[in-house]
Amino acid sequence: MIVKLMMKAKDPWADVYFFRNCKHHLGSYITRSGKRYTGLDKADVEFFSKELNFDLHPDSDFWTNFHLTLEERKPVITLDTEDILDLFKYKFLKNHKDVANGYNDKKAGARYILVEEKATAEEVMKVASVKIKALSEYNKLTVEQMRKCLRIYGLRSDSASAEVVQSSLYQLVEENPSKFLQLWVNNENKETQYIIEEAVAKNIIRRNKTTYKYGSDVLGYTQDETIEYLKNPANNSLKIAILSQLEGKDVLETRVSEVTKKSELAKLKEEINTDKE
């Protein structure tokens, strides 16, 4: 097995992996319980002490000076666990307080990451496949569907141009393809969720913290409860009433917009005529 040790992230202050001419040393340390960390259990100590011809017991002087080094010229340490010395180093690193095991390990304070070469490739492909799927689904959407999707994201795009809608959603998909798949592609309740969010935005449904109300009726104390309420065939009449109000609001907003545009056009014509005189 080929394993690599590398810095987990860039230095937050300098935005570089290493300060020039500086080195990072990973050595043994004393745990909170007062014991020395070596990464080896009793069987490991006996095995590696014999094979490497070192005294590897926790109280041995060996651990005082032993360390692994990362530096600017050598930012990655590659270990082949088929080699006995590299296997020993791998055992030492595996549970070290400063070392995370793989990209999914959220160990607090870890400054380094230990990854299996094969696992790294698999992780890259996993991330890539999610992004490819998300972009493929994005390309299938009509502009109207994109508007609905943006509403579920909590963004209003009713009056935005098609180009702005496409660009806005594309950016969200690019930044977090998994979220797009969850909110839209794999969301069986997206149409009902859109109705709720649109009705809240137009003050047809009132939301107070997590409670949703229509008039004096409580639809649900969470969004999930409200979705289930509106999906229930017994509540179809209420759902139709909400949809009718939404359509009425849309028509009204369109007419107001048209009147505003006509008013602005009339003012412009008046200004032009005044200039001619």
BADREN-844149 format. One line per 2 residues: number of its first residue (from 1); their letters; for each residue x negated, y negated, z of N, C-alpha, C. Coordinates in steps of 0.001 Angstrom, whole numbers, always signed. Example, Ala and Ser with C-alpha at 12.3 -4.5 7.8 and 13.67 -1.06 7.14 Angstrom:
BEGIN
1	AS	-13190,+5690,+7800,-12300,+4500,+7800,-13200,+3300,+7800 ~ -12850,+2250,+7080,-13670,+1060,+7140,-12900,-30,+7870
This chain:
BEGIN
1	MI	-848,+1196,+0,+0,+0,+0,-884,-1247,+0 ~ -604,-2184,-912,-1337,-3443,-980,-543,-4516,-239
3	VK	-1192,-5165,+730,-541,-6186,+1551,-1371,-7463,+1483 ~ -692,-8621,+1469,-1396,-9899,+1422,-1018,-10769,+2606
5	LM	-2032,-11425,+3173,-1826,-12394,+4249,-2094,-13772,+3677 ~ -1153,-14706,+3894,-1318,-16065,+3373,-640,-17060,+4297
7	MK	-902,-18334,+4068,-218,-19370,+4831,+1262,-19311,+4510 ~ +2108,-19465,+5536,+3547,-19384,+5320,+4085,-20614,+4622
9	AK	+3571,-21795,+4967,+4067,-23041,+4370,+2965,-24074,+4390 ~ +3182,-25135,+3634,+2204,-26208,+3612,+2193,-26951,+4935
11	DP	+1046,-27584,+5232,+956,-28404,+6423,+1931,-29575,+6300 ~ +2848,-29753,+7276,+3886,-30775,+7155,+3351,-32200,+7127
13	WA	+2118,-32424,+7609,+1567,-33771,+7647,+748,-34081,+6396 ~ -86,-33157,+6003,-991,-33430,+4889,-471,-32933,+3555
15	DV	+593,-32098,+3578,+1152,-31532,+2360,+127,-30698,+1597 ~ -790,-30072,+2344,-1777,-29181,+1736,-1863,-27928,+2588
17	YF	-2403,-26869,+2001,-2544,-25639,+2758,-3698,-25728,+3759 ~ -4765,-26368,+3352,-5942,-26455,+4210,-6553,-27853,+4160
19	FR	-7018,-28320,+5311,-7839,-29513,+5307,-9212,-29126,+4765 ~ -9851,-30036,+4042,-11116,-29731,+3400,-12161,-29286,+4428
21	NC	-12838,-28189,+4093,-13906,-27615,+4919,-13417,-27053,+6258 ~ -12096,-26890,+6406,-11556,-26305,+7640,-11147,-24856,+7414
23	KH	-11129,-24080,+8506,-10766,-22668,+8430,-9669,-22356,+9443 ~ -8883,-21325,+9134,-7863,-20834,+10056,-8303,-19458,+10554
25	HL	-8337,-19295,+11880,-8754,-18022,+12467,-7589,-17367,+13185 ~ -7357,-16102,+12905,-6343,-15332,+13625,-7061,-14314,+14492
27	GS	-6976,-14515,+15802,-7646,-13612,+16725,-6669,-13024,+17728 ~ -7212,-12291,+18654,-6412,-11721,+19725,-6033,-12836,+20704
29	YI	-5063,-12555,+21582,-4620,-13565,+22548,-3995,-12861,+23745 ~ -3819,-13612,+24805,-3199,-13074,+26019,-1699,-13369,+25961
31	TR	-888,-12340,+26124,+564,-12495,+26063,+1092,-13082,+27368 ~ +2380,-13413,+27380,+2987,-13986,+28590,+2957,-13023,+29764
33	SG	+2925,-11756,+29450,+2884,-10749,+30527,+1470,-10560,+31068 ~ +496,-11287,+30484,-880,-11194,+30965,-1713,-10122,+30279
35	KR	-1126,-9449,+29280,-1861,-8406,+28571,-2479,-8972,+27297 ~ -3539,-8333,+26830,-4176,-8773,+25590,-3471,-8149,+24391
37	YT	-3132,-8990,+23424,-2519,-8482,+22193,-3604,-7929,+21270 ~ -3378,-6692,+20812,-4295,-6080,+19841,-3535,-5528,+18635
39	GL	-2226,-5329,+18795,-1425,-4739,+17722,-1514,-3226,+17678 ~ -2287,-2634,+18578,-2496,-1180,+18572,-1826,-525,+19765
41	DK	-1214,+644,+19542,-724,+1432,+20676,-1849,+2373,+21107 ~ -1606,+3202,+22111,-2663,+4065,+22656,-3231,+5009,+21603
43	AD	-2344,+5590,+20799,-2802,+6521,+19756,-3659,+5790,+18727 ~ -3261,+4550,+18382,-4037,+3753,+17433,-5428,+3439,+17983
45	VE	-5473,+3080,+19267,-6755,+2746,+19890,-7725,+3909,+19774 ~ -7272,+5110,+20119,-8138,+6294,+20054,-8545,+6599,+18618
47	FF	-7594,+6498,+17678,-7857,+6835,+16280,-8860,+5868,+15658 ~ -8603,+4563,+15775,-9459,+3573,+15127,-10804,+3430,+15841
49	SK	-10836,+3627,+17152,-12112,+3580,+17876,-13052,+4655,+17351 ~ -12495,+5836,+17092,-13288,+6950,+16585,-13699,+6725,+15130
51	EL	-12758,+6304,+14299,-13024,+6144,+12874,-13953,+4960,+12573 ~ -13830,+3875,+13325,-14609,+2669,+13049,-15834,+2525,+13957
53	NF	-15902,+3399,+14930,-17033,+3400,+15852,-17133,+2101,+16658 ~ -15935,+1612,+17089,-15864,+448,+17967,-15035,+821,+19184
55	DL	-15304,+139,+20305,-14445,+295,+21473,-13292,-694,+21321 ~ -12123,-174,+21022,-10972,-1036,+20725,-9956,-1095,+21861
57	HP	-10334,-661,+23056,-9443,-779,+24205,-9202,-2255,+24515 ~ -8028,-2615,+25021,-7669,-4021,+25234,-8673,-4823,+26053
59	DS	-9389,-4178,+26981,-10342,-4907,+27832,-11748,-4916,+27244 ~ -11883,-4437,+26009,-13194,-4376,+25359,-13644,-5772,+24921
61	DF	-14974,-6005,+24917,-15536,-7271,+24442,-15290,-7470,+22947 ~ -14957,-6397,+22247,-14723,-6480,+20803,-13687,-7559,+20483
63	WT	-12630,-7644,+21278,-11517,-8549,+20989,-11844,-10012,+21274 ~ -12940,-10253,+21996,-13327,-11629,+22301,-13752,-12374,+21040
65	NF	-14417,-11674,+20160,-14950,-12311,+18956,-14221,-11921,+17667 ~ -13357,-10887,+17714,-12717,-10423,+16478,-11679,-11439,+15986
67	HL	-11729,-11709,+14705,-10721,-12585,+14089,-10742,-12395,+12573 ~ -9639,-12795,+11941,-9548,-12842,+10479,-9492,-14311,+10076
69	TL	-10108,-14633,+8951,-10246,-16036,+8562,-9625,-16331,+7200 ~ -8872,-17411,+7155,-8347,-17956,+5895,-8980,-19325,+5712
71	EE	-9403,-19638,+4502,-10004,-20934,+4230,-9647,-21401,+2830 ~ -10033,-22619,+2511,-9684,-23216,+1222,-10172,-22365,+57
73	RK	-11362,-21817,+179,-11926,-21011,-910,-11328,-19606,-949 ~ -10779,-19175,+183,-10189,-17840,+259,-8862,-17935,+1016
75	PV	-7816,-18476,+356,-6536,-18736,+1039,-5666,-17495,+1238 ~ -6058,-16374,+658,-5282,-15141,+782,-6211,-13991,+1123
77	IT	-5772,-13158,+2067,-6506,-11931,+2391,-5706,-10756,+1860 ~ -6314,-9960,+1015,-5648,-8786,+445,-6134,-7538,+1154
79	LD	-5197,-6744,+1627,-5520,-5518,+2360,-4969,-4305,+1625 ~ -5774,-3282,+1536,-5351,-2003,+971,-5295,-1000,+2111
81	TE	-4097,-620,+2524,-3940,+232,+3705,-4463,+1657,+3506 ~ -4907,+1957,+2285,-5574,+3245,+2066,-6984,+3222,+2647
83	DI	-7515,+2002,+2814,-8830,+1821,+3412,-8679,+1734,+4927 ~ -9478,+2449,+5678,-9304,+2558,+7124,-9474,+1213,+7838
85	LD	-10455,+395,+7383,-10670,-905,+8007,-9503,-1851,+7707 ~ -9012,-1834,+6462,-7865,-2678,+6102,-6597,-2233,+6834
87	LF	-6464,-926,+7049,-5309,-414,+7799,-5351,-927,+9232 ~ -6553,-953,+9819,-6731,-1485,+11172,-6326,-2962,+11215
89	KY	-6761,-3746,+10216,-6424,-5168,+10166,-4914,-5359,+10003 ~ -4300,-4509,+9188,-2848,-4578,+8974,-2095,-4327,+10279
91	KF	-2553,-3326,+11030,-1925,-3011,+12329,-2057,-4204,+13276 ~ -3215,-4857,+13238,-3455,-6013,+14099,-2523,-7173,+13737
93	LK	-2311,-7400,+12458,-1517,-8538,+11997,-11,-8337,+12112 ~ +420,-7091,+11997,+1841,-6785,+11820,+2746,-7419,+12870
95	NH	+2347,-7415,+14127,+3202,-7975,+15191,+2583,-9198,+15865 ~ +1618,-9807,+15188,+956,-10997,+15718,+1967,-12133,+15850
97	KD	+1868,-12917,+16909,+2849,-13988,+17181,+2876,-15069,+16102 ~ +1772,-15232,+15373,+1703,-16277,+14354,+1981,-15772,+12941
99	VA	+2344,-14488,+12829,+2507,-13878,+11503,+3932,-13384,+11297 ~ +4555,-13835,+10197,+5889,-13356,+9819,+5732,-12167,+8881
101	NG	+6616,-11188,+9033,+6575,-10003,+8186,+7561,-10140,+7033 ~ +7091,-10657,+5921,+7953,-10817,+4751,+8690,-12141,+4755
103	YN	+9272,-12482,+3609,+9930,-13770,+3425,+11224,-13900,+4225 ~ +11817,-12795,+4629,+13084,-12851,+5364,+12893,-12893,+6877
105	DK	+11640,-12788,+7336,+11358,-12833,+8765,+11394,-14289,+9229 ~ +12307,-14601,+10146,+12484,-15979,+10622,+11771,-16221,+11954
107	KA	+10662,-15521,+12173,+9943,-15644,+13444,+9579,-17102,+13715 ~ +10015,-17606,+14857,+9767,-19000,+15214,+8276,-19242,+15417
109	GA	+7778,-20306,+14840,+6381,-20688,+15045,+5380,-19965,+14170 ~ +5831,-19032,+13341,+4891,-18296,+12494,+4262,-19230,+11469
111	RY	+2938,-19206,+11357,+2212,-20061,+10416,+1712,-19276,+9205 ~ +1768,-17963,+9314,+1265,-17111,+8243,+2324,-16085,+7871
113	IL	+2168,-15506,+6702,+3132,-14499,+6254,+2389,-13302,+5694 ~ +2864,-12132,+6057,+2283,-10868,+5623,+3284,-10213,+4686
115	VE	+2895,-10027,+3424,+3845,-9490,+2461,+3254,-8323,+1681 ~ +4107,-7335,+1466,+3713,-6213,+622,+3836,-6660,-827
117	EK	+2846,-6358,-1633,+2810,-6832,-3016,+4068,-6428,-3787 ~ +4492,-5182,-3621,+5682,-4695,-4305,+6919,-5428,-3808
119	AT	+6987,-5640,-2492,+8144,-6326,-1908,+8224,-7763,-2404 ~ +7064,-8400,-2602,+7037,-9771,-3103,+7649,-9848,-4492
121	AE	+7242,-8914,-5352,+7773,-8883,-6716,+9277,-8640,-6706 ~ +9729,-7740,-5821,+11152,-7428,-5720,+11942,-8645,-5230
123	EV	+11355,-9394,-4294,+12018,-10578,-3753,+12154,-11656,-4830 ~ +11097,-11837,-5618,+11131,-12815,-6702,+12222,-12459,-7707
125	MK	+12306,-11180,-8067,+13304,-10735,-9037,+14721,-10855,-8479 ~ +14856,-10625,-7169,+16166,-10742,-6533,+16671,-12180,-6600
127	VA	+15784,-13117,-6290,+16139,-14532,-6346,+16458,-14940,-7781 ~ +15634,-14470,-8712,+15824,-14811,-10129,+17151,-14280,-10657
129	SV	+17505,-13058,-10268,+18743,-12452,-10772,+19971,-13208,-10272 ~ +19918,-13716,-9040,+21021,-14503,-8489,+21179,-15798,-9289
131	KI	+20057,-16439,-9588,+20095,-17694,-10338,+20589,-17471,-11759 ~ +20130,-16393,-12380,+20560,-16084,-13747,+22069,-15854,-13798
133	KA	+22584,-15108,-12820,+24020,-14838,-12775,+24816,-16117,-12556 ~ +24330,-16961,-11638,+25031,-18213,-11329,+25090,-19124,-12555
135	LS	+23984,-19247,-13264,+23957,-20102,-14453,+24821,-19535,-15573 ~ +24863,-18201,-15659,+25708,-17553,-16661,+27182,-17855,-16390
137	EY	+27587,-17780,-15113,+28971,-18076,-14734,+29285,-19562,-14924 ~ +28310,-20415,-14646,+28483,-21860,-14846,+28802,-22160,-16306
139	NK	+28108,-21493,-17208,+28285,-21737,-18645,+29662,-21310,-19154 ~ +30372,-20487,-18393,+31699,-20019,-18800,+32807,-21005,-18426
141	LT	+32496,-21955,-17550,+33526,-22844,-17006,+33932,-23937,-17983 ~ +35213,-24255,-17973,+35697,-25435,-18682,+35442,-26644,-17792
143	VE	+35549,-27825,-18350,+35342,-29046,-17561,+36376,-29140,-16442 ~ +37609,-28720,-16728,+38664,-28762,-15717,+38337,-27826,-14554
145	QM	+37821,-26646,-14878,+37421,-25711,-13823,+36263,-26280,-13013 ~ +35369,-26986,-13685,+34245,-27618,-12987,+34737,-28670,-11998
147	RK	+35757,-29417,-12393,+36335,-30420,-11492,+36896,-29737,-10239 ~ +37597,-28625,-10456,+38155,-27883,-9316,+37037,-27375,-8408
149	CL	+35989,-26866,-9028,+34856,-26341,-8265,+34218,-27444,-7422 ~ +34034,-28607,-8003,+33460,-29734,-7269,+34346,-30142,-6099
151	RI	+35672,-30038,-6282,+36592,-30357,-5185,+36381,-29382,-4023 ~ +36157,-28104,-4326,+35907,-27114,-3278,+34590,-27424,-2562
153	YG	+33641,-27984,-3305,+32388,-28432,-2689,+32606,-29663,-1810 ~ +33798,-30275,-1934,+34081,-31480,-1167,+33800,-32752,-1929
155	LR	+33668,-32633,-3268,+33368,-33794,-4106,+34542,-34106,-5021 ~ +34878,-35372,-5151,+35979,-35783,-6032,+35419,-36184,-7391
157	SD	+36025,-35668,-8449,+35512,-35965,-9789,+36648,-36256,-10772 ~ +37829,-36593,-10257,+39008,-36822,-11103,+38751,-37836,-12210
159	SA	+38091,-38930,-11844,+37896,-40009,-12808,+36516,-39990,-13465 ~ +35702,-38999,-13109,+34347,-38919,-13675,+34398,-38376,-15099
161	SA	+33432,-38770,-15896,+33367,-38278,-17274,+32968,-36812,-17284 ~ +33210,-36153,-18404,+32865,-34739,-18534,+31367,-34522,-18323
163	EV	+30561,-35453,-18829,+29107,-35328,-18699,+28664,-35393,-17236 ~ +29280,-36316,-16485,+28945,-36458,-15057,+29367,-35211,-14289
165	VQ	+30544,-34682,-14612,+31049,-33465,-13957,+30103,-32298,-14214 ~ +29722,-32103,-15464,+28825,-31007,-15829,+27472,-31151,-15141
167	SS	+26949,-32363,-15156,+25646,-32617,-14546,+25673,-32409,-13031 ~ +26738,-32892,-12381,+26858,-32782,-10915,+26922,-31329,-10477
169	LY	+27751,-30545,-11166,+27883,-29142,-10784,+26607,-28370,-11114 ~ +25993,-28671,-12251,+24754,-27980,-12630,+23689,-28174,-11558
171	QL	+23591,-29374,-11028,+22604,-29657,-9992,+22868,-28826,-8737 ~ +24138,-28696,-8365,+24493,-27886,-7194,+24165,-26412,-7413
173	VE	+24433,-25924,-8622,+24135,-24518,-8952,+22632,-24287,-8933 ~ +21891,-25229,-9491,+20433,-25131,-9559,+19827,-25106,-8155
175	EN	+20349,-25958,-7267,+19809,-26076,-5914,+20130,-24863,-5055 ~ +21341,-24332,-5204,+21751,-23205,-4358,+22697,-22290,-5125
177	PS	+22142,-21412,-5991,+22986,-20532,-6802,+23847,-19587,-5970 ~ +23336,-19163,-4830,+24100,-18243,-3962,+25374,-18900,-3454
179	KF	+25277,-20179,-3100,+26451,-20903,-2592,+27505,-21033,-3681 ~ +27083,-21302,-4919,+28017,-21406,-6041,+28750,-20091,-6257
181	LQ	+28022,-18976,-6188,+28641,-17660,-6364,+29655,-17396,-5258 ~ +29306,-17832,-4043,+30194,-17610,-2897,+31446,-18493,-2966
183	LW	+31241,-19789,-3262,+32357,-20742,-3252,+33295,-20590,-4441 ~ +32742,-20164,-5600,+33577,-20133,-6799,+33695,-18747,-7427
185	VN	+32590,-18189,-7872,+32623,-16948,-8662,+33238,-15796,-7887 ~ +32804,-15593,-6653,+33281,-14456,-5853,+34394,-14834,-4887
187	NE	+34920,-16022,-5039,+35968,-16517,-4136,+37349,-16197,-4713 ~ +37989,-15177,-4189,+39313,-14763,-4673,+40384,-15811,-4376
189	NK	+40115,-16680,-3420,+41113,-17668,-2997,+40810,-19071,-3509 ~ +39956,-19176,-4531,+39517,-20501,-4968,+40656,-21400,-5437
191	ET	+41654,-20838,-6110,+42761,-21672,-6602,+43563,-22251,-5446 ~ +43855,-21410,-4445,+44589,-21889,-3273,+43743,-22868,-2472
193	QY	+42450,-22578,-2360,+41546,-23477,-1634,+41470,-24832,-2327 ~ +41466,-24815,-3651,+41445,-26070,-4408,+42708,-26888,-4131
195	II	+43861,-26226,-4134,+45133,-26917,-3867,+45086,-27598,-2502 ~ +44566,-26868,-1504,+44493,-27416,-146,+43574,-28630,-109
197	EE	+42382,-28493,-683,+41410,-29596,-648,+41922,-30813,-1412 ~ +42577,-30571,-2546,+43121,-31668,-3346,+44267,-32353,-2598
199	AV	+45109,-31556,-1936,+46237,-32108,-1176,+45750,-32900,+31 ~ +44668,-32446,+651,+44088,-33189,+1774,+43539,-34522,+1283
201	AK	+42827,-34484,+140,+42235,-35701,-423,+43301,-36733,-777 ~ +44497,-36263,-1159,+45571,-37181,-1570,+46601,-37382,-465
203	NI	+46216,-36944,+753,+47025,-37193,+1953,+48398,-36527,+1909 ~ +48515,-35461,+1138,+49757,-34688,+1121,+49735,-33685,+2273
205	IR	+48578,-33073,+2468,+48333,-32245,+3655,+47399,-33040,+4558 ~ +47719,-33068,+5852,+46871,-33773,+6806,+45985,-32786,+7547
207	RN	+44702,-33133,+7623,+43756,-32275,+8343,+43230,-33021,+9556 ~ +43398,-32414,+10714,+42884,-32976,+11953,+41901,-31963,+12543
209	KT	+40618,-32266,+12391,+39555,-31324,+12753,+39728,-30065,+11914 ~ +40188,-28960,+12493,+40362,-27737,+11697,+41836,-27385,+11487
211	TY	+42735,-28237,+11967,+44173,-27964,+11849,+44746,-28637,+10605 ~ +45560,-27867,+9844,+46171,-28378,+8615,+47679,-28500,+8815
213	KY	+48227,-29689,+8478,+49658,-29929,+8649,+50283,-30459,+7365 ~ +51531,-30034,+7136,+52335,-30589,+6037,+53592,-31133,+6687
215	GS	+53668,-32464,+6744,+54751,-33057,+7535,+54515,-32710,+8994 ~ +55530,-32130,+9625,+55388,-31718,+11024,+55033,-30240,+11147
217	DV	+54963,-29554,+10011,+54663,-28117,+10021,+53160,-27867,+10061 ~ +52749,-26980,+10961,+51350,-26550,+11009,+51166,-25397,+10025
219	LG	+50284,-25591,+9050,+50025,-24540,+8053,+48988,-23548,+8547 ~ +48091,-24026,+9378,+47055,-23148,+9908,+46091,-23922,+10779
221	YT	+45416,-23219,+11653,+44449,-23853,+12548,+43024,-23743,+12009 ~ +42882,-23066,+10887,+41620,-23008,+10159,+41952,-23033,+8676
223	QD	+40944,-23238,+7848,+41188,-23216,+6406,+41634,-21827,+5950 ~ +41037,-20794,+6516,+41405,-19417,+6141,+42870,-19136,+6472
225	ET	+43317,-19579,+7640,+44718,-19389,+8031,+45651,-20130,+7075 ~ +45248,-21335,+6675,+46062,-22145,+5763,+46143,-21497,+4392
227	IE	+45050,-20929,+3935,+45036,-20219,+2647,+45996,-19041,+2691 ~ +45918,-18262,+3759,+46799,-17094,+3897,+48262,-17513,+3981
229	YL	+48519,-18636,+4633,+49893,-19140,+4765,+50473,-19481,+3396 ~ +49696,-20175,+2575,+50185,-20585,+1259,+50225,-19427,+268
231	KN	+49443,-18394,+529,+49464,-17213,-346,+50647,-16308,-52 ~ +51217,-16460,+1112,+52352,-15622,+1522,+53568,-15951,+646
233	PA	+54134,-14962,-65,+55300,-15201,-935,+56465,-15865,-211 ~ +56568,-15642,+1081,+57660,-16242,+1858,+57546,-17762,+1914
235	NN	+56339,-18290,+1626,+56126,-19734,+1701,+55969,-20368,+321 ~ +56453,-19679,-718,+56318,-20172,-2088,+56985,-21530,-2302
237	SL	+58126,-21728,-1655,+58860,-22999,-1838,+58025,-24179,-1332 ~ +57336,-23978,-219,+56489,-25039,+336,+55296,-25294,-579
239	KI	+54733,-24209,-1100,+53589,-24338,-2015,+53993,-25099,-3271 ~ +55185,-24793,-3795,+55698,-25485,-4988,+55895,-26966,-4689
241	AI	+56394,-27273,-3493,+56615,-28674,-3103,+55285,-29434,-3074 ~ +54237,-28796,-2556,+52915,-29420,-2502,+52381,-29646,-3915
243	LS	+52544,-28636,-4775,+52082,-28742,-6163,+52826,-29857,-6899 ~ +54121,-29968,-6644,+54920,-31015,-7291,+54429,-32396,-6874
245	QL	+54124,-32542,-5583,+53616,-33820,-5104,+52246,-34132,-5703 ~ +51431,-33098,-5836,+50114,-33289,-6451,+50253,-33772,-7887
247	EG	+51138,-33134,-8638,+51361,-33520,-10034,+51911,-34944,-10116 ~ +52809,-35280,-9183,+53374,-36626,-9148,+52309,-37668,-8860
249	KD	+51403,-37346,-7938,+50314,-38259,-7605,+49403,-38449,-8805 ~ +49110,-37342,-9512,+48235,-37408,-10684,+48838,-38302,-11761
251	VL	+50150,-38142,-12000,+50841,-38956,-13002,+50813,-40418,-12602 ~ +51086,-40675,-11316,+51106,-42050,-10812,+49728,-42698,-10950
253	ET	+48668,-41949,-10566,+47317,-42491,-10649,+46928,-42778,-12094 ~ +47375,-41902,-13001,+47088,-42112,-14428,+47751,-43381,-14929
255	RV	+49036,-43576,-14536,+49775,-44761,-14972,+49169,-46030,-14394 ~ +48779,-45988,-13125,+48143,-47144,-12489,+46852,-47489,-13206
257	SE	+46094,-46445,-13553,+44838,-46640,-14262,+45075,-47279,-15622 ~ +46127,-46808,-16322,+46452,-47361,-17645,+46873,-48822,-17540
259	VT	+47696,-49133,-16521,+48160,-50510,-16311,+46968,-51413,-16005 ~ +46051,-50907,-15155,+44861,-51679,-14793,+44020,-51975,-16029
261	KK	+43843,-50954,-16877,+43069,-51138,-18098,+43725,-52158,-19023 ~ +45085,-52075,-19150,+45819,-53021,-20005,+45672,-54435,-19456
263	SE	+45736,-54560,-18116,+45613,-55858,-17476,+44232,-56449,-17736 ~ +43219,-55624,-17623,+41847,-56070,-17860,+41667,-56473,-19325
265	LA	+42300,-55701,-20231,+42217,-56012,-21664,+42893,-57347,-21968 ~ +44042,-57566,-21322,+44777,-58827,-21517,+43942,-60008,-21044
267	KL	+43279,-59861,-19920,+42425,-60928,-19392,+41276,-61223,-20343 ~ +40699,-60147,-20898,+39576,-60303,-21812,+40000,-61058,-23074
269	KE	+41177,-60673,-23603,+41700,-61357,-24799,+41941,-62826,-24505 ~ +42474,-63100,-23320,+42764,-64481,-22935,+41485,-65298,-22849
271	EI	+40429,-64693,-22318,+39151,-65386,-22212,+38574,-65672,-23593 ~ +38712,-64682,-24501,+38197,-64847,-25870,+38930,-65994,-26576
273	NT	+40259,-66033,-26453,+41065,-67081,-27077,+40732,-68456,-26518 ~ +40464,-68504,-25212,+40104,-69766,-24568,+38780,-70285,-25119
275	DK	+37817,-69364,-25302,+36498,-69743,-25828,+36623,-70287,-27252 ~ +37544,-69675,-28063,+37726,-70117,-29444,+38274,-71528,-29501
277	E	+39168,-71848,-28545,+39776,-73176,-28530,+38745,-74233,-28110
